[in-house]
Amino acid sequence: MVHLNGYMQLSAQAFAALGLQDLAYIKPVQRDGKTMIAVNAADGTELAVAESRDVAMAFIRQNELEPLSAH
């Protein structure tokens, strides 16, 4: 990081990563022949699998994350 005119300058990669640790997204997945809802971190790491969207959203909010839907 470089400081310029008293302001911290971020690289494009650092700027793009801002807030990613606070986001989680949900997407449908197939598990044991059933459609489930996966909760993933912004980097794609699977955090949990739930039986319903409501349960997945509750998991996200209980962990103080901001939910997003993947299409």
PDB file of N, CA, C and O in Angstrom, chain B, residues numbered from 101:
ATOM      1  N   MET B 101       0.836  -1.174   0.000  1.00  0.00           N
ATOM      2  CA  MET B 101       0.000   0.000   0.000  1.00  0.00           C
ATOM      3  C   MET B 101       0.884   1.241   0.000  1.00  0.00           C
ATOM      4  O   MET B 101       1.952   1.275   0.611  1.00  0.00           O
ATOM      5  N   VAL B 102       0.418   2.223  -0.682  1.00  0.00           N
ATOM      6  CA  VAL B 102       1.164   3.465  -0.821  1.00  0.00           C
ATOM      7  C   VAL B 102       0.317   4.595  -0.248  1.00  0.00           C
ATOM      8  O   VAL B 102      -0.896   4.643  -0.452  1.00  0.00           O
ATOM      9  N   HIS B 103       0.965   5.495   0.464  1.00  0.00           N
ATOM     10  CA  HIS B 103       0.273   6.669   0.977  1.00  0.00           C
ATOM     11  C   HIS B 103       0.544   7.835   0.040  1.00  0.00           C
ATOM     12  O   HIS B 103       1.690   8.095  -0.325  1.00  0.00           O
ATOM     13  N   LEU B 104      -0.506   8.530  -0.342  1.00  0.00           N
ATOM     14  CA  LEU B 104      -0.385   9.638  -1.264  1.00  0.00           C
ATOM     15  C   LEU B 104      -1.240  10.787  -0.768  1.00  0.00           C
ATOM     16  O   LEU B 104      -2.437  10.611  -0.543  1.00  0.00           O
ATOM     17  N   ASN B 105      -0.652  11.961  -0.591  1.00  0.00           N
ATOM     18  CA  ASN B 105      -1.375  13.144  -0.135  1.00  0.00           C
ATOM     19  C   ASN B 105      -2.145  12.887   1.158  1.00  0.00           C
ATOM     20  O   ASN B 105      -3.242  13.414   1.341  1.00  0.00           O
ATOM     21  N   GLY B 106      -1.577  12.083   2.053  1.00  0.00           N
ATOM     22  CA  GLY B 106      -2.218  11.813   3.334  1.00  0.00           C
ATOM     23  C   GLY B 106      -3.287  10.735   3.282  1.00  0.00           C
ATOM     24  O   GLY B 106      -3.870  10.403   4.314  1.00  0.00           O
ATOM     25  N   TYR B 107      -3.559  10.183   2.113  1.00  0.00           N
ATOM     26  CA  TYR B 107      -4.569   9.134   1.962  1.00  0.00           C
ATOM     27  C   TYR B 107      -3.896   7.820   1.617  1.00  0.00           C
ATOM     28  O   TYR B 107      -2.899   7.785   0.896  1.00  0.00           O
ATOM     29  N   MET B 108      -4.453   6.745   2.139  1.00  0.00           N
ATOM     30  CA  MET B 108      -3.922   5.433   1.823  1.00  0.00           C
ATOM     31  C   MET B 108      -4.456   5.006   0.461  1.00  0.00           C
ATOM     32  O   MET B 108      -5.661   5.065   0.216  1.00  0.00           O
ATOM     33  N   GLN B 109      -3.583   4.587  -0.404  1.00  0.00           N
ATOM     34  CA  GLN B 109      -3.962   4.101  -1.731  1.00  0.00           C
ATOM     35  C   GLN B 109      -3.954   2.577  -1.700  1.00  0.00           C
ATOM     36  O   GLN B 109      -3.003   1.971  -1.207  1.00  0.00           O
ATOM     37  N   LEU B 110      -4.996   1.962  -2.217  1.00  0.00           N
ATOM     38  CA  LEU B 110      -5.086   0.513  -2.252  1.00  0.00           C
ATOM     39  C   LEU B 110      -4.816  -0.005  -3.652  1.00  0.00           C
ATOM     40  O   LEU B 110      -5.139   0.648  -4.644  1.00  0.00           O
ATOM     41  N   SER B 111      -4.227  -1.174  -3.717  1.00  0.00           N
ATOM     42  CA  SER B 111      -4.071  -1.808  -5.020  1.00  0.00           C
ATOM     43  C   SER B 111      -5.456  -2.243  -5.498  1.00  0.00           C
ATOM     44  O   SER B 111      -6.398  -2.307  -4.708  1.00  0.00           O
ATOM     45  N   ALA B 112      -5.575  -2.539  -6.779  1.00  0.00           N
ATOM     46  CA  ALA B 112      -6.859  -2.990  -7.327  1.00  0.00           C
ATOM     47  C   ALA B 112      -7.309  -4.268  -6.635  1.00  0.00           C
ATOM     48  O   ALA B 112      -8.497  -4.436  -6.363  1.00  0.00           O
ATOM     49  N   GLN B 113      -6.374  -5.173  -6.346  1.00  0.00           N
ATOM     50  CA  GLN B 113      -6.723  -6.421  -5.665  1.00  0.00           C
ATOM     51  C   GLN B 113      -7.207  -6.163  -4.247  1.00  0.00           C
ATOM     52  O   GLN B 113      -8.193  -6.761  -3.815  1.00  0.00           O
ATOM     53  N   ALA B 114      -6.541  -5.295  -3.526  1.00  0.00           N
ATOM     54  CA  ALA B 114      -6.941  -4.986  -2.157  1.00  0.00           C
ATOM     55  C   ALA B 114      -8.307  -4.310  -2.141  1.00  0.00           C
ATOM     56  O   ALA B 114      -9.134  -4.603  -1.277  1.00  0.00           O
ATOM     57  N   PHE B 115      -8.546  -3.418  -3.078  1.00  0.00           N
ATOM     58  CA  PHE B 115      -9.839  -2.738  -3.154  1.00  0.00           C
ATOM     59  C   PHE B 115     -10.953  -3.743  -3.440  1.00  0.00           C
ATOM     60  O   PHE B 115     -12.016  -3.687  -2.822  1.00  0.00           O
ATOM     61  N   ALA B 116     -10.712  -4.658  -4.370  1.00  0.00           N
ATOM     62  CA  ALA B 116     -11.714  -5.662  -4.730  1.00  0.00           C
ATOM     63  C   ALA B 116     -12.038  -6.582  -3.557  1.00  0.00           C
ATOM     64  O   ALA B 116     -13.156  -7.090  -3.461  1.00  0.00           O
ATOM     65  N   ALA B 117     -11.072  -6.803  -2.662  1.00  0.00           N
ATOM     66  CA  ALA B 117     -11.269  -7.710  -1.540  1.00  0.00           C
ATOM     67  C   ALA B 117     -11.960  -7.059  -0.342  1.00  0.00           C
ATOM     68  O   ALA B 117     -12.354  -7.761   0.589  1.00  0.00           O
ATOM     69  N   LEU B 118     -12.112  -5.758  -0.345  1.00  0.00           N
ATOM     70  CA  LEU B 118     -12.735  -5.071   0.788  1.00  0.00           C
ATOM     71  C   LEU B 118     -14.121  -5.639   1.062  1.00  0.00           C
ATOM     72  O   LEU B 118     -14.945  -5.740   0.153  1.00  0.00           O
ATOM     73  N   GLY B 119     -14.371  -6.002   2.280  1.00  0.00           N
ATOM     74  CA  GLY B 119     -15.679  -6.482   2.687  1.00  0.00           C
ATOM     75  C   GLY B 119     -15.978  -7.926   2.353  1.00  0.00           C
ATOM     76  O   GLY B 119     -17.013  -8.442   2.775  1.00  0.00           O
ATOM     77  N   LEU B 120     -15.110  -8.602   1.610  1.00  0.00           N
ATOM     78  CA  LEU B 120     -15.404  -9.981   1.227  1.00  0.00           C
ATOM     79  C   LEU B 120     -15.552 -10.905   2.429  1.00  0.00           C
ATOM     80  O   LEU B 120     -16.337 -11.853   2.376  1.00  0.00           O
ATOM     81  N   GLN B 121     -14.830 -10.658   3.493  1.00  0.00           N
ATOM     82  CA  GLN B 121     -14.932 -11.523   4.664  1.00  0.00           C
ATOM     83  C   GLN B 121     -16.282 -11.385   5.354  1.00  0.00           C
ATOM     84  O   GLN B 121     -16.612 -12.188   6.227  1.00  0.00           O
ATOM     85  N   ASP B 122     -17.068 -10.376   4.976  1.00  0.00           N
ATOM     86  CA  ASP B 122     -18.380 -10.156   5.585  1.00  0.00           C
ATOM     87  C   ASP B 122     -19.524 -10.689   4.732  1.00  0.00           C
ATOM     88  O   ASP B 122     -20.686 -10.568   5.121  1.00  0.00           O
ATOM     89  N   LEU B 123     -19.218 -11.277   3.579  1.00  0.00           N
ATOM     90  CA  LEU B 123     -20.246 -11.742   2.659  1.00  0.00           C
ATOM     91  C   LEU B 123     -20.325 -13.257   2.624  1.00  0.00           C
ATOM     92  O   LEU B 123     -19.325 -13.955   2.789  1.00  0.00           O
ATOM     93  N   ALA B 124     -21.532 -13.748   2.405  1.00  0.00           N
ATOM     94  CA  ALA B 124     -21.749 -15.173   2.158  1.00  0.00           C
ATOM     95  C   ALA B 124     -22.830 -15.272   1.095  1.00  0.00           C
ATOM     96  O   ALA B 124     -23.726 -14.430   1.031  1.00  0.00           O
ATOM     97  N   TYR B 125     -22.745 -16.294   0.267  1.00  0.00           N
ATOM     98  CA  TYR B 125     -23.782 -16.458  -0.737  1.00  0.00           C
ATOM     99  C   TYR B 125     -24.376 -17.852  -0.641  1.00  0.00           C
ATOM    100  O   TYR B 125     -23.748 -18.796  -0.163  1.00  0.00           O
ATOM    101  N   ILE B 126     -25.605 -17.941  -1.111  1.00  0.00           N
ATOM    102  CA  ILE B 126     -26.305 -19.216  -1.092  1.00  0.00           C
ATOM    103  C   ILE B 126     -26.552 -19.666  -2.515  1.00  0.00           C
ATOM    104  O   ILE B 126     -26.710 -18.859  -3.432  1.00  0.00           O
ATOM    105  N   LYS B 127     -26.580 -20.989  -2.673  1.00  0.00           N
ATOM    106  CA  LYS B 127     -26.888 -21.547  -3.980  1.00  0.00           C
ATOM    107  C   LYS B 127     -27.403 -22.969  -3.786  1.00  0.00           C
ATOM    108  O   LYS B 127     -27.003 -23.660  -2.848  1.00  0.00           O
ATOM    109  N   PRO B 128     -28.283 -23.397  -4.666  1.00  0.00           N
ATOM    110  CA  PRO B 128     -28.781 -24.771  -4.563  1.00  0.00           C
ATOM    111  C   PRO B 128     -27.698 -25.770  -4.971  1.00  0.00           C
ATOM    112  O   PRO B 128     -26.931 -25.531  -5.903  1.00  0.00           O
ATOM    113  N   VAL B 129     -27.655 -26.886  -4.257  1.00  0.00           N
ATOM    114  CA  VAL B 129     -26.723 -27.974  -4.556  1.00  0.00           C
ATOM    115  C   VAL B 129     -27.462 -29.301  -4.394  1.00  0.00           C
ATOM    116  O   VAL B 129     -28.476 -29.378  -3.700  1.00  0.00           O
ATOM    117  N   GLN B 130     -26.950 -30.324  -5.031  1.00  0.00           N
ATOM    118  CA  GLN B 130     -27.515 -31.668  -4.898  1.00  0.00           C
ATOM    119  C   GLN B 130     -26.674 -32.460  -3.898  1.00  0.00           C
ATOM    120  O   GLN B 130     -25.457 -32.564  -4.052  1.00  0.00           O
ATOM    121  N   ARG B 131     -27.317 -33.011  -2.885  1.00  0.00           N
ATOM    122  CA  ARG B 131     -26.664 -33.850  -1.891  1.00  0.00           C
ATOM    123  C   ARG B 131     -27.543 -35.071  -1.634  1.00  0.00           C
ATOM    124  O   ARG B 131     -28.708 -34.938  -1.256  1.00  0.00           O
ATOM    125  N   ASP B 132     -27.002 -36.210  -1.832  1.00  0.00           N
ATOM    126  CA  ASP B 132     -27.725 -37.469  -1.594  1.00  0.00           C
ATOM    127  C   ASP B 132     -29.071 -37.490  -2.308  1.00  0.00           C
ATOM    128  O   ASP B 132     -30.066 -37.960  -1.756  1.00  0.00           O
ATOM    129  N   GLY B 133     -29.099 -36.978  -3.539  1.00  0.00           N
ATOM    130  CA  GLY B 133     -30.312 -36.985  -4.348  1.00  0.00           C
ATOM    131  C   GLY B 133     -31.340 -35.934  -3.972  1.00  0.00           C
ATOM    132  O   GLY B 133     -32.439 -35.910  -4.526  1.00  0.00           O
ATOM    133  N   LYS B 134     -30.989 -35.064  -3.031  1.00  0.00           N
ATOM    134  CA  LYS B 134     -31.916 -34.005  -2.613  1.00  0.00           C
ATOM    135  C   LYS B 134     -31.322 -32.648  -2.945  1.00  0.00           C
ATOM    136  O   LYS B 134     -30.105 -32.470  -2.921  1.00  0.00           O
ATOM    137  N   THR B 135     -32.194 -31.684  -3.257  1.00  0.00           N
ATOM    138  CA  THR B 135     -31.751 -30.314  -3.457  1.00  0.00           C
ATOM    139  C   THR B 135     -31.641 -29.638  -2.104  1.00  0.00           C
ATOM    140  O   THR B 135     -32.612 -29.566  -1.351  1.00  0.00           O
ATOM    141  N   MET B 136     -30.447 -29.144  -1.803  1.00  0.00           N
ATOM    142  CA  MET B 136     -30.162 -28.458  -0.542  1.00  0.00           C
ATOM    143  C   MET B 136     -29.674 -27.046  -0.882  1.00  0.00           C
ATOM    144  O   MET B 136     -29.494 -26.708  -2.052  1.00  0.00           O
ATOM    145  N   ILE B 137     -29.466 -26.245   0.132  1.00  0.00           N
ATOM    146  CA  ILE B 137     -28.958 -24.888  -0.046  1.00  0.00           C
ATOM    147  C   ILE B 137     -27.585 -24.792   0.614  1.00  0.00           C
ATOM    148  O   ILE B 137     -27.452 -24.959   1.826  1.00  0.00           O
ATOM    149  N   ALA B 138     -26.569 -24.521  -0.203  1.00  0.00           N
ATOM    150  CA  ALA B 138     -25.211 -24.360   0.317  1.00  0.00           C
ATOM    151  C   ALA B 138     -24.963 -22.903   0.672  1.00  0.00           C
ATOM    152  O   ALA B 138     -25.407 -21.995  -0.030  1.00  0.00           O
ATOM    153  N   VAL B 139     -24.256 -22.695   1.757  1.00  0.00           N
ATOM    154  CA  VAL B 139     -23.794 -21.368   2.171  1.00  0.00           C
ATOM    155  C   VAL B 139     -22.301 -21.334   1.921  1.00  0.00           C
ATOM    156  O   VAL B 139     -21.557 -22.156   2.456  1.00  0.00           O
ATOM    157  N   ASN B 140     -21.861 -20.382   1.106  1.00  0.00           N
ATOM    158  CA  ASN B 140     -20.450 -20.276   0.752  1.00  0.00           C
ATOM    159  C   ASN B 140     -19.903 -18.919   1.141  1.00  0.00           C
ATOM    160  O   ASN B 140     -20.602 -17.908   1.079  1.00  0.00           O
ATOM    161  N   ALA B 141     -18.623 -18.912   1.550  1.00  0.00           N
ATOM    162  CA  ALA B 141     -17.919 -17.653   1.769  1.00  0.00           C
ATOM    163  C   ALA B 141     -17.674 -17.007   0.408  1.00  0.00           C
ATOM    164  O   ALA B 141     -17.803 -17.662  -0.626  1.00  0.00           O
ATOM    165  N   ALA B 142     -17.331 -15.761   0.410  1.00  0.00           N
ATOM    166  CA  ALA B 142     -17.109 -15.031  -0.842  1.00  0.00           C
ATOM    167  C   ALA B 142     -16.022 -15.673  -1.693  1.00  0.00           C
ATOM    168  O   ALA B 142     -16.041 -15.541  -2.916  1.00  0.00           O
ATOM    169  N   ASP B 143     -15.070 -16.371  -1.064  1.00  0.00           N
ATOM    170  CA  ASP B 143     -13.999 -17.020  -1.825  1.00  0.00           C
ATOM    171  C   ASP B 143     -14.395 -18.398  -2.346  1.00  0.00           C
ATOM    172  O   ASP B 143     -13.589 -19.078  -2.981  1.00  0.00           O
ATOM    173  N   GLY B 144     -15.638 -18.812  -2.080  1.00  0.00           N
ATOM    174  CA  GLY B 144     -16.139 -20.088  -2.578  1.00  0.00           C
ATOM    175  C   GLY B 144     -16.079 -21.230  -1.580  1.00  0.00           C
ATOM    176  O   GLY B 144     -16.589 -22.315  -1.859  1.00  0.00           O
ATOM    177  N   THR B 145     -15.474 -21.013  -0.435  1.00  0.00           N
ATOM    178  CA  THR B 145     -15.402 -22.050   0.586  1.00  0.00           C
ATOM    179  C   THR B 145     -16.796 -22.364   1.115  1.00  0.00           C
ATOM    180  O   THR B 145     -17.521 -21.462   1.535  1.00  0.00           O
ATOM    181  N   GLU B 146     -17.170 -23.636   1.098  1.00  0.00           N
ATOM    182  CA  GLU B 146     -18.481 -24.016   1.614  1.00  0.00           C
ATOM    183  C   GLU B 146     -18.459 -23.954   3.136  1.00  0.00           C
ATOM    184  O   GLU B 146     -17.601 -24.555   3.784  1.00  0.00           O
ATOM    185  N   LEU B 147     -19.416 -23.217   3.695  1.00  0.00           N
ATOM    186  CA  LEU B 147     -19.493 -23.043   5.138  1.00  0.00           C
ATOM    187  C   LEU B 147     -20.524 -23.955   5.779  1.00  0.00           C
ATOM    188  O   LEU B 147     -20.334 -24.425   6.901  1.00  0.00           O
ATOM    189  N   ALA B 148     -21.627 -24.207   5.060  1.00  0.00           N
ATOM    190  CA  ALA B 148     -22.713 -25.024   5.611  1.00  0.00           C
ATOM    191  C   ALA B 148     -23.622 -25.464   4.478  1.00  0.00           C
ATOM    192  O   ALA B 148     -23.591 -24.906   3.381  1.00  0.00           O
ATOM    193  N   VAL B 149     -24.426 -26.465   4.761  1.00  0.00           N
ATOM    194  CA  VAL B 149     -25.470 -26.909   3.840  1.00  0.00           C
ATOM    195  C   VAL B 149     -26.745 -27.016   4.658  1.00  0.00           C
ATOM    196  O   VAL B 149     -26.758 -27.636   5.722  1.00  0.00           O
ATOM    197  N   ALA B 150     -27.812 -26.414   4.164  1.00  0.00           N
ATOM    198  CA  ALA B 150     -29.083 -26.397   4.882  1.00  0.00           C
ATOM    199  C   ALA B 150     -30.187 -27.027   4.034  1.00  0.00           C
ATOM    200  O   ALA B 150     -30.076 -27.114   2.811  1.00  0.00           O
ATOM    201  N   GLU B 151     -31.239 -27.459   4.697  1.00  0.00           N
ATOM    202  CA  GLU B 151     -32.357 -28.069   3.996  1.00  0.00           C
ATOM    203  C   GLU B 151     -33.276 -27.045   3.339  1.00  0.00           C
ATOM    204  O   GLU B 151     -34.062 -27.392   2.458  1.00  0.00           O
ATOM    205  N   SER B 152     -33.180 -25.778   3.767  1.00  0.00           N
ATOM    206  CA  SER B 152     -34.052 -24.754   3.176  1.00  0.00           C
ATOM    207  C   SER B 152     -33.322 -23.417   3.095  1.00  0.00           C
ATOM    208  O   SER B 152     -32.322 -23.187   3.775  1.00  0.00           O
ATOM    209  N   ARG B 153     -33.851 -22.552   2.251  1.00  0.00           N
ATOM    210  CA  ARG B 153     -33.291 -21.210   2.101  1.00  0.00           C
ATOM    211  C   ARG B 153     -33.395 -20.445   3.421  1.00  0.00           C
ATOM    212  O   ARG B 153     -32.470 -19.726   3.798  1.00  0.00           O
ATOM    213  N   ASP B 154     -34.515 -20.600   4.118  1.00  0.00           N
ATOM    214  CA  ASP B 154     -34.712 -19.890   5.381  1.00  0.00           C
ATOM    215  C   ASP B 154     -33.663 -20.280   6.418  1.00  0.00           C
ATOM    216  O   ASP B 154     -33.143 -19.421   7.131  1.00  0.00           O
ATOM    217  N   VAL B 155     -33.355 -21.563   6.503  1.00  0.00           N
ATOM    218  CA  VAL B 155     -32.345 -22.025   7.459  1.00  0.00           C
ATOM    219  C   VAL B 155     -30.958 -21.511   7.047  1.00  0.00           C
ATOM    220  O   VAL B 155     -30.165 -21.113   7.900  1.00  0.00           O
ATOM    221  N   ALA B 156     -30.671 -21.521   5.752  1.00  0.00           N
ATOM    222  CA  ALA B 156     -29.394 -20.994   5.266  1.00  0.00           C
ATOM    223  C   ALA B 156     -29.261 -19.502   5.593  1.00  0.00           C
ATOM    224  O   ALA B 156     -28.204 -19.050   6.034  1.00  0.00           O
ATOM    225  N   MET B 157     -30.331 -18.749   5.374  1.00  0.00           N
ATOM    226  CA  MET B 157     -30.296 -17.312   5.668  1.00  0.00           C
ATOM    227  C   MET B 157     -30.124 -17.068   7.164  1.00  0.00           C
ATOM    228  O   MET B 157     -29.410 -16.148   7.561  1.00  0.00           O
ATOM    229  N   ALA B 158     -30.772 -17.881   7.996  1.00  0.00           N
ATOM    230  CA  ALA B 158     -30.620 -17.735   9.447  1.00  0.00           C
ATOM    231  C   ALA B 158     -29.174 -17.998   9.853  1.00  0.00           C
ATOM    232  O   ALA B 158     -28.631 -17.281  10.693  1.00  0.00           O
ATOM    233  N   PHE B 159     -28.544 -19.019   9.268  1.00  0.00           N
ATOM    234  CA  PHE B 159     -27.144 -19.316   9.547  1.00  0.00           C
ATOM    235  C   PHE B 159     -26.261 -18.108   9.206  1.00  0.00           C
ATOM    236  O   PHE B 159     -25.385 -17.727   9.982  1.00  0.00           O
ATOM    237  N   ILE B 160     -26.506 -17.523   8.047  1.00  0.00           N
ATOM    238  CA  ILE B 160     -25.712 -16.374   7.604  1.00  0.00           C
ATOM    239  C   ILE B 160     -25.854 -15.215   8.583  1.00  0.00           C
ATOM    240  O   ILE B 160     -24.859 -14.627   9.007  1.00  0.00           O
ATOM    241  N   ARG B 161     -27.085 -14.891   8.936  1.00  0.00           N
ATOM    242  CA  ARG B 161     -27.319 -13.750   9.833  1.00  0.00           C
ATOM    243  C   ARG B 161     -26.789 -14.010  11.245  1.00  0.00           C
ATOM    244  O   ARG B 161     -26.280 -13.093  11.890  1.00  0.00           O
ATOM    245  N   GLN B 162     -26.904 -15.259  11.735  1.00  0.00           N
ATOM    246  CA  GLN B 162     -26.380 -15.590  13.059  1.00  0.00           C
ATOM    247  C   GLN B 162     -24.868 -15.422  13.121  1.00  0.00           C
ATOM    248  O   GLN B 162     -24.307 -15.174  14.188  1.00  0.00           O
ATOM    249  N   ASN B 163     -24.221 -15.555  11.983  1.00  0.00           N
ATOM    250  CA  ASN B 163     -22.773 -15.398  11.920  1.00  0.00           C
ATOM    251  C   ASN B 163     -22.358 -14.013  11.450  1.00  0.00           C
ATOM    252  O   ASN B 163     -21.213 -13.794  11.054  1.00  0.00           O
ATOM    253  N   GLU B 164     -23.309 -13.075  11.499  1.00  0.00           N
ATOM    254  CA  GLU B 164     -23.073 -11.666  11.192  1.00  0.00           C
ATOM    255  C   GLU B 164     -22.463 -11.451   9.813  1.00  0.00           C
ATOM    256  O   GLU B 164     -21.570 -10.623   9.631  1.00  0.00           O
ATOM    257  N   LEU B 165     -22.971 -12.223   8.837  1.00  0.00           N
ATOM    258  CA  LEU B 165     -22.544 -12.080   7.447  1.00  0.00           C
ATOM    259  C   LEU B 165     -23.655 -11.430   6.647  1.00  0.00           C
ATOM    260  O   LEU B 165     -24.810 -11.430   7.073  1.00  0.00           O
ATOM    261  N   GLU B 166     -23.323 -10.886   5.510  1.00  0.00           N
ATOM    262  CA  GLU B 166     -24.288 -10.260   4.607  1.00  0.00           C
ATOM    263  C   GLU B 166     -24.614 -11.271   3.511  1.00  0.00           C
ATOM    264  O   GLU B 166     -23.719 -11.724   2.798  1.00  0.00           O
ATOM    265  N   PRO B 167     -25.907 -11.632   3.372  1.00  0.00           N
ATOM    266  CA  PRO B 167     -26.256 -12.663   2.387  1.00  0.00           C
ATOM    267  C   PRO B 167     -26.355 -12.148   0.959  1.00  0.00           C
ATOM    268  O   PRO B 167     -26.789 -11.024   0.710  1.00  0.00           O
ATOM    269  N   LEU B 168     -25.939 -13.008   0.024  1.00  0.00           N
ATOM    270  CA  LEU B 168     -26.087 -12.778  -1.408  1.00  0.00           C
ATOM    271  C   LEU B 168     -26.613 -14.065  -2.030  1.00  0.00           C
ATOM    272  O   LEU B 168     -26.382 -15.146  -1.489  1.00  0.00           O
ATOM    273  N   SER B 169     -27.307 -13.971  -3.139  1.00  0.00           N
ATOM    274  CA  SER B 169     -27.757 -15.160  -3.848  1.00  0.00           C
ATOM    275  C   SER B 169     -26.930 -15.337  -5.103  1.00  0.00           C
ATOM    276  O   SER B 169     -26.689 -14.374  -5.831  1.00  0.00           O
ATOM    277  N   ALA B 170     -26.495 -16.551  -5.362  1.00  0.00           N
ATOM    278  CA  ALA B 170     -25.786 -16.873  -6.602  1.00  0.00           C
ATOM    279  C   ALA B 170     -26.794 -17.466  -7.570  1.00  0.00           C
ATOM    280  O   ALA B 170     -27.627 -18.288  -7.188  1.00  0.00           O
ATOM    281  N   HIS B 171     -26.714 -17.049  -8.810  1.00  0.00           N
ATOM    282  CA  HIS B 171     -27.672 -17.556  -9.809  1.00  0.00           C
ATOM    283  C   HIS B 171     -26.971 -18.433 -10.796  1.00  0.00           C
ATOM    284  O   HIS B 171     -27.602 -18.956 -11.715  1.00  0.00           O
TER     285      HIS B 171
END
